[in-house]
Amino acid sequence: MSHIAKKFKLTESKEMDSSELLCFKQGAEGRLFKTNYLGKDVLVKERFSKKYRHPDLDKALTKERITSEIRGLMKCRTAGIRTPAVYAVNSARNQIVMELIDGKTVKDILLVLEQSIKQNNISMKDKDDDENEMSIDEDSGDEEEDLDSSEVNGKTKNKQSPAPCPAPAVPSTNENISLSEEDKTKAQAFLSNLLTHPNSDKESNTLYSGKDSEKNQDTFQLSKTELVNIIKILSVQIGQTLSTMHANNIIHGDLTTSNMIVDRQNCLVLIDFGLSLIKVSTEDKAVDLYVLKRAILSLHSIFRRDMFDWVLASYRRENRKQAEAVLKTFAEVEMRGRKRCMVG
């Protein structure tokens, strides 16, 4: 039995024949296979070696990632957070045998909603959005030129001292995250329909429910309010889950909407813990949130106005004492990130 199997009290799985494995996804770090293990449909995650790395370093890093993944998954389950169950490990092949989650990633769900917004010409902007949009001051270039001029009419001119950098502001959270039971039921029903309907896949990005004469399919006509409620339900689940995770000092390390799945019971499932850590550090928790915010801004900009605010509101509501410290550090992390983007 391998060291990893002993450490986590896992079964060392037998060598699986390649014909038993159905590869359905490959990324930069490894491959995902579907197969049957002890009568269960399972996911086999295999990390492959990198030829450009020294063999000893590659072996050590791969072992570290597998250990981090198993530890993160198990710690989360102990804390009551939904993650795939780990059934076995094959150290020789760098494989983890885990539960196959039947559902869709939050990324795919949001892409479907974005498609619906475009198809139905729904505007997600509020009246004051244009005024409140953060932008670079158009006059900053001229002002900078005046400050940098060291000579005027042949005479030396003293440069003005730059204004002190303002202290980072703690992000304000939109606390209006409550939904009526009726709205909640409707939003949950939509998610259930989306998850179970065979035609609502990410390739088609189409919402189906009743009859459409042109496509011979039923299609949802979602109002802006209904879309907002669905996003709100997802955001609240994300905030609650991350708050519980951080309260147990688990750092995910790669929080994106691709690493969150909504299963058939409409429960949020966290996956891909290869970069996870067990740390008390408020800084690491804040960076976790910052990574998620950047992912939402880059992949789902149409929802950027409210989605992350609702995530933070839910995060704060779940554990206010923890949230105050983490969000204060988050503001500092975000300020550093903005400076890095400006400098290049």
N, C-alpha and C positions, 0 to 999 in steps of 0.2 A: 504493500500500500504506500502511496506517495505521501510526502510531507504535507501537501495541501489537503489531501483527503483525511489524513489523521487530524490535522489542525482543526478542521471544521466538522469532523465526524461524519464524513460523506462516504458513500460507496464509490469505489474505483470502478468506473464503467469498463466493460469489455471493449476490445477493438472493434469498431463498427465498419462493416464492409461498405465501400463507396456506393454500391448499388442500393444500399438501405437508406442512403441520405439524399434528400432532395434539396439542392441549393436554390434558394429563392432570393438571396440578397448578398451582395459583397460590397464592403467598404474599404477604407484605407487601412484599417487595423485587422480585419478578419472577414470571415464568411458566416452566414447564417443558414442552417439546414433545418428542414422539417423531417421528422422520422417518428417511429413508434418505439417506445421504451417501456418494457414491463407492462404492456397493454395500454399505455397512455400516449396520446399525441404530444410530442415534445419539441422543443427548440434546442438545437445544438449550436452553440456559439464557439467557433474555432478561430483562434488567433494564429496567423501565419508568421513565419520568421521574415525579417527584413534583411535582404542580401547585402545592403550597404552598411549594416552594422557589424561590428566585431561579434563573432559567435557567442563569446562569453557575456558580452553586454546585452546582446539580443535575448539570450536565455534568461538573464537576470530581470530585464525589463518585462518580458512576457510573463514570467512567474509573478512579478510584482503586480502587474495589471490584473491577472487572474485572481490573485489573492485579494486585491482591493475590491474587485467586482463581487466576489462571493461574500466578503465581509460586509460590504455596503448593503447588498440584498438581504442578508440575514439580519443585520441590525435594524433595518427598516421594518421588516416583518415582525420582529420582537417589539418594536415601538408602535405597532398597529397600522403601519403604512403599507398599502397594497403594492407588492412587488412580485415578480415571478418567483415561484418556489424553486429552489435548487435541489435536484434529485441526485446528481452524481457528477464526478469530474474524471476526465481522462488526461492525466498529466503528460503522458507520452505524446499525445496529439494536441495538447494545449486546448482541450475542449471542456466546456461546461454544459451539462445536460440540465435544462430547466423547463419550467412550465411554459407552454405555448399560450400566449394571451390572445383571445379572440376579441378583436376590437379594431379601432382606428386610432392613429396618432392624432394628437391635438392639431398638429400641423395640417394633416389632411382634412380634418373637419373645418378648420379655418379657411383653407383654400376653397372648399365647397361653398362656404358662406360667402366668400369674396366673389365667387362666380355668380352666385344668386344675386348679389348686390348689383353686379354689372348687367346681368340679364334683365333685371327689373328696374334698372335706372334709379336705384335708391341712393340718396345722398346721405352720407354719414356725418357730414359737417354741420355744426351748429352755426348760428348767425355770427357769433363773435369769434369763430375759429381763425379767420384771416387776421383779425386784429391781435389775437393772442399768440399767433404762430411765432416761434423763436427764429430770429434771423440775424445775420451779421449787419451791423450798422453801416449803411452805405457811405456815410461821411468819414468813416474811420481812416480811409486811405489818405485823405487830405490832412487830417489831424496828425497822422503819423509822420507825414512829410514835414510839417512844421516843427514837430518835436525833434526830428532827426537832423534838421538843418544846423550845422555848426558854424557857418559863416553867412553873414548878411551884409552886403555892400563892403566886402573886404574885412569886416570886423568880426571877431569871434563872438558868438552868441552862446550864452550858457544854456545848456539843455535843461528842460523842465524835468523834474523827478516824476517818474511814472506813479500813477495813483495806486494806492495799496490794493492788493487783491482782496476782494470781498470774501468773507468767511462763507463756506459752503452752507447752503440752507437745507435743513432737514426737509425731505420731500413731503408735501402735503398729500394726504390720502383722501380719496373720495369715499366717505363713509356710507354713502347711499347705495348699499349693496343688498338691501333686503328686497325680496320679491313676494308678492301675494301668492297664496297657495295655488290659485288658478293659473297665474303666469308661470309658476314653477312647474306645474303639471304639464302645461303646454310645451314648455321648453324641453322637459325630460322626454316627452312623447316624441318630439322631433328627433332628439338624439337617438332614441331607441329605433325609430324608423330608419334613420340614416345608417345606423350600425347593422341593421338586419337586412336592408334591401339590397339585393344582388347588383342592382344597376347604379348604386350610389358609391362607386369606387373613385379613386383619385384620378384615374385616366379620364373618366367622363365628366367628373365634377358636376354632376347634375342631381337635382333633388327630385325625388319621385314620391307620389302618393295617390293620385287619382287620374282620371283619363285626359290624355292630350292627343287630339286627333292627328296632329302632324307626326308625332313620334310614336303614336300608339302606346304612350306611357302616361302616368299621372305625374303631375309636377306641382311642387309646393309654390305658393305665392306668399312669400314671407314679407310681412310689413317691417318697417324699421324698428318698431317696438319689439316685435318678436325676435328679430336678429339681436338686438341689444340684450334681451333677456337670456338668450342662449349664450352669448359671450359672457354675460355676468355670471351665469351658473358655472361655466368653465373656469372663469377667473377666481371665483370664490373657492372652488375645489382646489385649485392650484395653490392659492394663498394658505388655506388650511393645512394642506399636505406639507408645504415647505416649512411652515411654522413648527409643525410637529417634528419634522426631520431635524431642523436646527435646534429645537429644544432638547433633542437627544444627541446633539453635537455631531451630527452626520453632515458632512459637506459633500454634495453631489459632484461638483467639479466640471460638469458639462450640461448645465440646465438649458435645454432648448425645447421647443414644441415638438421636435422629432423624438425626444426621449420621454415623452408622456403619452400614454395610451388611455383612451376611454374604452372600457370593456362593455360587454353586453348588458351588464347590470348598471351601466352609467357611472361606474366607479373609476376614479383616476388611478392609473398604475404607472409608477416610475420605473424606468429601465436604464440600462447602460451605465453601470457604476464603475467602469474601468479606471476613472480618474478620481474616485471618491476617497475621502479622508475621514478619520475620526478625530476631530479637533474642537477645542472649546473656543477657539479664536473668533472674536466678533468680526475681525477683518475678513476672514475666509467666508463667513456667512454673508457679509455684505457683497463680496465679490461674486458669490453664487447668484445673488439677486441681480447684480449688474450684468452678468453674462446673459441672464434671462431677458432683461430689458433690451439689451442690444439685439438679441435674437428676434424679439417681437418687433422692434423698430425696423429691422432689415428685411424680415420675411413677411410681416403682416402689418405694413405701414398704414393700411386702411383703418385698422383698429387702434392705432397708436394713442389716440386721444384719451381713451378711457381704460383699455384692457389692463395695462400694468398698474394704473391707479387702483383698480378694483382688486388686483392681486395683492397689492400692498395693504389696502384696507382690510381685506380678509386676514392677511398675515398679522396685522396689528391687533385685530379683534380677537384672534385666537390666543395671543400671548402678549399683552401690552408691555409688560416689564421687559421682556426680551426684545420686542420690536423697537422700543425707544432707543436702546443702545445700538442695535443693528442698523436702523435707519439713519441714525446720526453718522455712523461710519460709512454707510452707503453714500451719503451726500458727499463725503470726502473722496471716496473712491470714484464717484461720477465726475467730480471736479478734476481729478487727476486724469481721467480718461478723456475729458474734453480738451485739456491742455495738450495731451499727446496728439489728439486729432488735429489741433490747430498748428502745432509745431511740425508734425509730419514725421 
